[in-house]
Amino acid sequence: MTVLAHRVDTLTRDALAVLQPGFEGTTAPAWLLRRVGEGLTAVGLFGRNIATPEQLAALTAQLRAERDDVLVAIDEEGGDVTRLEVRGGSSFPGNLALGAVDDTVLTRDVARELGRRLAECGVNLNWAPSADVNSNPDNPVIGVRSFGADTRLAARHTAAYVEGLQSAGVAACTKHFPGHGDTNVDSHHALPRIDVDLDTLQARELIPFKAAIEAGTKAVMSAHILVPALDPARPATLSPQILTGLLRKELGYEGLIVTDGMEMNAIAGTYGIERGSVLAIAAGADAICVGGGLADEATVLRLQGALIAAVREGALPEERLADAAARVRELAAWTRQARAAAVPGAPEGGAPGIGLAAARRAVVASGAAAPVSDPYVATLAPVANIAVGDETPWGVAGELAALVPGSGSGVFAEGAAAGDVLAAAGGRTVVAVVRDAHRHPWMTRVLDALVAARPDTVVVEMGVPRAEPRGALYIATHGASRVCGRAAAELIAGV
């Protein structure tokens, strides 16, 4: 092979190695297996790719038959954001619930058990935890995905989560750097902006990321947010000042930097995914996450081609692309080594009940209502954000029906009135279930009217609890996963 041919081959493989694409289906398509064989080092999984643990294990085995150290990534936060249990709801509470308990040993154990389950299925990179400090209670995309609004609490639980997950041999990817908690825009739809000074960022947003770095997080995910105090021109994902200057040089982070999904409108709608991917690698990112919405071979070839062209045109230093690809391969090598030594000393079968036990500890209740024997569950449902998805069930109706046979239920959207709920309940005790009621004035109006008309109404808040407790019994679960619903149902049923 000539020097030129070797350079071209290396460049082609490096441009493929930095991509983390998705795909359709529950088996690996031929094009994906071919690209893995050619140098693609990472693949992203989403809910559409998962049916059962057994199927998922077979899928990851397919990928490893082509490349033993392939990174198989997933967005499995537990709680509201689950891909393993997208159709039934998570067996684990999310970050806000763990922060409400504030037991770092519990957080570490929950993350370790989640990591064990991922590792059993062949997943070795988790795009979690969220280290964002939820300083803006009206944040439409973080909320219960954060450990809370207290910086130090978020920091200690972020570190515990990273340690627990990685003890199972699964690499943690701490997100969304430099902190997505003080936004009022969802970056899936537009480019958020955080207008705070550098001192505030240092004292609030960056502390949990420093804790994650000290805990040894193997990856950090960038945020598609504009932070003028750090870079007035470009969002964090595309900013050399933020990724190289702050994260690499100032904070001393040496692991993998992964972008958030490049097809999110904050990037795709402003720079485009091809240009955005080139700018991200040039800024210091090492891996391009794409595949949540774009999941085909054509996307992979477009991005690979854009990176190769940028190197040839001088817009992207070849050394920077090579460095990025090397970091991807280094993490892949770590995961292969970690598989053999994962979860040392863990009990056989892990700790299957830890998620429900944690959810029970996270529940906060006020009021002293007697067990409800005739419930009608009225779920006041907001539009789900894209990170959570609308395909994952939430609430207490199913769990309460299992404890109190004959329970009724209905789902009410914006525009519904208390009278609609009372008519559907038909005299039964109303259990009104909400999610972030403080962000949805229509929910507040319905709750106020329900409690006024029926003082025995039970209110269950499954988002961030901000409103004053109301109803004969008020329950805050700090999340909407299946086990959070179960914990609330047990209180309502008195079991």
C-alpha positions in Angstrom: 0.0 0.0 0.0 1.4 3.4 -0.9 1.7 6.2 1.7 -1.1 8.1 0.0 -3.4 5.0 0.0 -2.6 4.3 3.6 -3.4 8.0 4.5 -6.7 7.8 2.6 -7.6 4.5 4.3 -6.8 5.9 7.7 -8.7 9.0 7.1 -11.8 7.0 6.0 -11.7 4.8 9.0 -11.2 7.7 11.4 -14.1 9.6 9.9 -16.2 6.5 10.5 -14.9 5.8 14.0 -16.1 9.1 15.4 -19.8 8.5 14.5 -22.4 7.1 16.8 -25.3 6.3 14.5 -28.7 4.7 15.1 -30.7 2.3 12.9 -34.2 0.9 12.5 -35.3 -2.5 13.7 -34.6 -5.1 16.4 -31.8 -6.8 14.4 -28.7 -5.2 13.0 -29.2 -4.3 9.3 -26.6 -5.5 6.8 -25.3 -2.0 6.1 -24.6 -1.4 9.8 -22.7 -4.7 10.2 -20.7 -3.9 7.1 -19.8 -0.4 8.4 -18.8 -1.9 11.8 -16.5 -4.2 10.0 -15.0 -1.2 8.1 -14.2 0.8 11.2 -17.4 2.1 12.8 -16.7 1.8 16.5 -20.0 2.8 18.1 -23.7 2.3 17.6 -26.6 4.0 19.4 -29.7 2.2 20.5 -33.2 3.6 21.0 -36.5 2.3 22.1 -37.4 1.2 18.6 -34.4 -1.3 18.7 -35.5 -3.1 21.9 -38.2 -5.6 22.5 -36.9 -7.9 25.2 -33.6 -8.4 27.1 -33.0 -11.6 25.2 -33.6 -9.9 21.9 -31.3 -7.0 22.9 -28.5 -9.5 23.9 -28.8 -11.2 20.5 -28.6 -7.8 18.8 -25.4 -6.8 20.6 -23.9 -10.2 19.9 -24.6 -9.6 16.2 -22.6 -6.4 16.4 -19.7 -7.9 18.4 -19.4 -10.7 15.9 -18.1 -7.9 13.5 -16.1 -6.0 16.1 -15.5 -7.4 19.6 -15.0 -4.0 21.2 -17.8 -2.1 19.5 -19.4 0.6 21.8 -23.1 -0.1 22.1 -24.6 3.1 23.5 -28.0 3.8 25.0 -29.9 6.7 26.6 -31.0 4.8 29.7 -31.3 7.3 32.6 -33.9 5.2 34.4 -36.9 7.1 35.7 -38.8 9.0 33.0 -36.2 8.4 30.3 -35.9 4.6 29.6 -35.2 2.6 26.5 -34.8 -0.8 28.1 -38.4 -0.6 29.4 -39.9 1.9 27.0 -43.2 0.1 26.6 -43.8 -0.6 30.3 -42.0 2.1 32.3 -38.8 1.9 34.2 -38.0 -0.4 37.1 -35.9 2.4 38.5 -36.7 5.8 39.9 -34.9 8.7 38.1 -32.5 11.3 39.4 -34.9 13.6 41.1 -36.2 10.7 43.2 -32.7 9.7 44.2 -31.8 13.3 45.0 -35.0 13.5 47.2 -33.8 10.5 49.2 -30.2 12.0 49.3 -28.5 8.7 50.1 -25.4 8.4 47.9 -25.0 4.7 48.8 -28.5 4.1 47.4 -27.7 6.1 44.3 -24.5 4.2 43.7 -26.4 0.9 44.2 -29.2 1.8 41.9 -26.8 2.9 39.2 -24.8 -0.3 39.7 -27.9 -2.5 39.3 -28.9 -0.6 36.2 -25.4 -1.0 34.8 -25.5 -4.7 35.5 -28.7 -5.1 33.5 -27.3 -3.1 30.6 -24.1 -5.2 30.7 -26.1 -8.4 30.7 -27.7 -7.2 27.4 -24.3 -6.3 25.9 -24.7 -2.5 26.3 -21.4 -0.8 27.4 -21.9 3.0 27.1 -24.8 4.8 28.8 -25.6 8.4 27.9 -26.2 9.1 31.6 -26.3 10.6 34.2 -27.7 14.1 33.8 -25.5 16.3 36.0 -27.6 19.4 35.2 -28.6 21.5 38.2 -32.3 22.2 37.8 -32.0 25.8 38.8 -34.9 26.9 36.5 -38.1 25.2 37.7 -39.7 26.0 34.4 -37.1 24.0 32.4 -39.1 22.0 29.9 -36.5 19.3 29.2 -34.5 18.6 32.3 -36.8 18.6 35.4 -36.9 15.2 37.1 -33.9 14.1 35.0 -31.8 16.3 37.4 -30.9 15.3 40.9 -32.2 18.6 42.0 -31.8 22.4 42.3 -29.0 22.2 44.9 -25.5 22.2 43.4 -23.7 20.2 46.0 -26.5 17.6 46.2 -26.3 17.2 42.4 -22.6 16.9 42.5 -22.4 14.1 45.1 -25.1 12.1 43.4 -23.6 12.5 40.0 -20.3 11.1 41.3 -22.1 8.2 43.0 -24.0 7.4 39.9 -20.8 7.4 37.8 -19.1 5.1 40.2 -22.0 2.7 40.4 -22.6 2.5 36.7 -18.9 2.0 35.9 -18.4 -0.6 38.6 -20.7 -2.8 36.4 -18.4 -2.3 33.4 -20.6 0.2 31.6 -19.1 3.6 30.7 -20.9 6.6 32.1 -21.5 9.7 29.8 -22.2 12.6 32.1 -24.4 15.3 30.5 -25.2 18.0 29.3 -22.0 20.0 29.6 -21.6 22.8 30.7 -25.1 22.5 32.2 -28.6 22.5 30.8 -30.5 23.3 34.0 -31.1 27.0 33.6 -32.9 26.9 30.3 -36.5 27.6 29.3 -36.2 26.2 25.8 -35.9 22.5 24.8 -32.9 22.1 22.5 -34.7 19.5 20.6 -36.8 22.4 19.2 -34.5 25.5 19.3 -31.2 26.8 20.6 -31.5 27.6 24.3 -29.5 30.5 25.8 -28.1 30.8 29.4 -27.5 34.4 30.4 -25.5 34.1 33.6 -22.1 35.4 34.5 -19.0 33.3 34.7 -19.0 33.3 38.5 -22.5 31.7 38.6 -21.4 29.1 36.1 -18.4 28.2 38.1 -20.3 28.0 41.4 -23.4 26.2 40.1 -23.4 24.5 36.7 -19.8 23.3 36.6 -19.5 21.8 40.1 -21.3 18.5 39.3 -19.2 18.0 36.2 -16.1 18.5 38.3 -17.4 15.8 40.6 -18.0 13.5 37.7 -14.5 14.0 36.3 -13.0 13.3 39.8 -15.2 10.1 39.9 -13.6 9.0 36.6 -16.5 9.4 34.2 -15.4 7.8 30.9 -17.4 10.2 28.7 -19.0 13.7 28.9 -21.9 14.8 26.6 -22.0 18.4 25.3 -25.1 20.5 25.4 -26.6 22.4 22.4 -26.9 25.6 24.4 -25.5 29.1 23.9 -23.6 30.4 27.0 -22.4 33.9 26.2 -20.2 34.1 29.3 -18.2 31.3 27.8 -18.7 31.8 24.0 -21.0 34.5 22.7 -21.0 33.1 19.1 -21.3 29.3 19.2 -23.3 26.7 21.2 -21.2 24.5 23.6 -21.2 21.5 21.2 -19.4 23.6 18.5 -17.3 25.8 20.8 -13.5 25.4 21.1 -13.6 27.7 24.1 -16.0 25.4 25.9 -14.9 21.9 24.9 -11.2 22.4 24.6 -10.5 25.5 26.6 -12.8 24.8 29.6 -13.5 21.1 29.6 -10.1 19.8 28.5 -7.6 22.5 29.7 -9.2 24.1 32.7 -11.0 21.1 34.1 -8.4 18.6 33.0 -10.8 16.1 31.5 -9.1 13.5 29.3 -11.9 11.1 28.4 -14.3 11.0 25.5 -16.4 14.0 24.6 -19.7 13.0 22.9 -22.1 15.4 21.3 -25.8 15.5 22.0 -28.0 14.4 19.1 -26.9 16.4 16.1 -30.3 16.1 14.4 -31.8 18.2 17.3 -33.0 21.5 15.9 -30.6 23.5 18.0 -27.9 22.3 15.6 -29.7 20.9 12.6 -31.9 24.0 12.3 -29.0 26.5 12.6 -25.8 24.9 11.2 -27.0 21.7 9.6 -25.7 18.3 10.7 -22.9 18.0 8.3 -21.3 21.4 9.1 -22.3 21.0 12.7 -20.4 17.7 12.9 -17.3 19.2 11.4 -17.4 22.1 13.7 -18.0 19.9 16.7 -14.9 17.7 16.0 -12.8 20.8 15.3 -14.0 22.3 18.6 -12.8 19.2 20.6 -15.7 16.7 20.5 -14.6 13.1 19.8 -17.9 11.4 18.9 -20.9 12.5 16.9 -24.2 11.3 18.3 -26.8 10.9 15.5 -29.5 8.4 15.0 -32.4 9.5 17.2 -34.3 10.8 14.2 -31.9 10.0 11.3 -31.2 6.3 11.3 -30.0 5.1 7.9 -26.8 4.4 6.0 -27.2 7.5 4.0 -26.7 9.7 7.1 -23.6 7.8 8.1 -22.1 8.3 4.6 -23.1 12.0 4.5 -21.3 12.6 7.8 -18.3 10.5 7.0 -18.0 12.3 3.7 -18.3 15.7 5.3 -15.5 15.0 7.8 -13.2 13.7 5.0 -13.9 16.7 2.8 -13.3 19.1 5.7 -9.8 17.5 6.3 -8.9 17.7 2.6 -10.1 21.3 2.4 -8.2 22.3 5.5 -11.3 23.1 7.6 -10.6 20.3 10.0 -7.0 19.4 11.0 -6.3 15.7 10.3 -4.6 15.4 13.6 -7.7 16.5 15.4 -9.8 13.9 13.7 -7.2 11.2 14.4 -7.1 12.2 18.1 -10.9 12.0 18.3 -10.9 8.5 16.7 -8.2 7.4 19.0 -10.2 8.4 22.1 -13.2 6.5 20.8 -11.1 3.4 20.3 -9.5 3.9 23.8 -13.0 3.8 25.4 -13.9 0.8 23.3 -10.8 -1.0 24.6 -11.7 -0.1 28.2 -15.2 -1.6 27.9 -13.8 -4.8 26.5 -11.4 -5.1 29.5 -14.1 -4.1 31.9 -16.5 -6.8 30.8 -14.3 -9.5 32.4 -14.0 -7.6 35.7 -17.5 -6.2 35.9 -19.4 -6.0 39.2 -16.9 -7.6 41.5 -18.5 -9.2 44.5 -22.1 -8.6 43.3 -24.8 -10.9 44.6 -26.0 -13.5 42.1 -28.8 -11.9 40.1 -28.0 -8.4 41.3 -30.5 -6.5 43.3 -33.8 -6.7 41.4 -36.0 -5.0 44.0 -33.8 -2.0 44.6 -35.7 0.3 42.2 -39.0 -0.1 43.9 -37.4 0.2 47.3 -35.7 3.5 46.2 -39.0 4.8 44.8 -40.8 4.1 48.1 -38.2 6.1 49.9 -38.5 9.0 47.5 -42.3 9.5 48.1 -43.3 12.5 50.2 -46.9 12.6 51.3 -49.1 15.1 53.2 -52.6 14.6 54.5 -54.1 11.7 56.2 -56.8 10.3 53.9 -58.1 6.8 54.6 -57.3 4.1 52.1 -59.3 4.7 48.9 -61.5 1.8 48.0 -63.3 3.3 45.0 -60.7 5.3 43.1 -61.1 7.0 39.7 -57.7 8.0 38.4 -57.8 11.1 36.3 -54.4 11.6 34.6 -54.0 15.3 33.5 -51.5 14.7 30.7 -49.1 17.3 29.3 -47.4 16.8 25.9 -44.3 14.8 26.6 -40.9 16.2 25.7 -38.9 14.3 23.1 -36.3 13.1 25.5 -38.9 11.2 27.5 -41.1 10.3 24.5 -44.8 9.7 24.5 -44.7 6.0 24.0 -43.6 5.2 27.6 -46.7 4.8 29.9 -46.7 6.8 33.2 -49.1 7.5 36.0 -50.7 5.4 38.8 -53.8 3.9 37.0 -52.3 0.6 36.1 -50.5 0.1 39.4 -53.6 1.1 41.4 -55.9 -1.2 39.4 -53.7 -4.1 40.4 -54.1 -3.2 44.1 -57.8 -2.1 44.0 -59.8 -4.1 41.4 -62.5 -2.1 39.8 -60.6 1.1 39.8 -61.6 3.5 37.0 -59.4 5.8 35.0 -59.2 8.3 32.2 -56.7 10.6 30.5 -57.5 14.4 30.2 -55.6 16.8 28.0 -55.4 20.6 28.0 -58.8 22.0 27.5 -60.5 19.6 30.0 -62.4 21.0 32.9 -63.0 19.7 36.4 -66.6 19.0 35.4 -65.4 16.6 32.8 -63.4 14.7 35.4 -66.2 14.6 37.9 -68.7 13.4 35.3 -66.3 10.6 34.3 -65.7 9.7 38.0 -69.4 9.2 38.7 -69.1 9.7 42.4 -66.0 7.7 43.0 -63.0 9.3 44.8 -60.9 11.2 42.3 -57.1 10.6 42.2 -55.8 13.4 40.1 -52.3 12.7 38.6 -50.2 15.5 37.2 -46.7 16.0 35.9 -45.1 19.4 36.5 -48.4 21.1 37.4 -46.6 24.4 38.1 -45.6 24.6 34.4 -49.2 24.0 33.1 -51.8 26.6 34.3 -54.6 24.5 33.0 -53.7 21.7 35.4 -53.7 24.1 38.3 -57.1 25.3 37.4 -58.5 21.8 37.2 -56.9 20.7 40.5 -58.2 23.8 42.3 -61.7 23.2 41.0 -61.6 19.5 41.8 -60.4 20.0 45.4 -63.1 22.7 45.9 -65.8 20.4 44.6 -64.5 17.2 46.2 -62.3 17.8 49.3 -61.6 14.0 49.3 -59.6 14.3 46.1 -56.2 12.7 46.1 -53.5 14.6 44.2 -50.3 12.9 42.8 -47.5 15.0 41.4 -45.1 12.9 39.3 -43.0 15.8 38.1 -41.1 18.5 40.0 -43.2 19.3 43.0 -43.5 23.1 43.2 -47.1 23.9 44.0 -48.5 23.9 47.5 -49.9 20.5 48.6 -53.6 20.2 48.0 -56.3 17.6 48.4 -57.1 15.2 51.2 -53.9 13.4 50.4 -51.0 14.9 48.4 -48.3 12.7 47.1 -45.0 13.8 45.4 -43.2 10.9 43.7 -40.4 12.9 42.2 -40.7 11.0 38.9 -43.1 9.2 36.7 -41.4 5.8 36.3 -43.4 2.6 36.8 -42.0 2.0 40.3 -42.8 5.6 41.3 -46.4 4.9 40.2 -46.4 1.7 42.3 -45.1 3.5 45.4 -47.9 6.1 45.1 -50.5 3.4 44.4 -49.5 1.6 47.6 -50.1 4.7 49.7 -53.5 5.4 48.1 -54.6 1.8 48.6 -53.2 1.6 52.1 -51.0 -1.4 51.5 
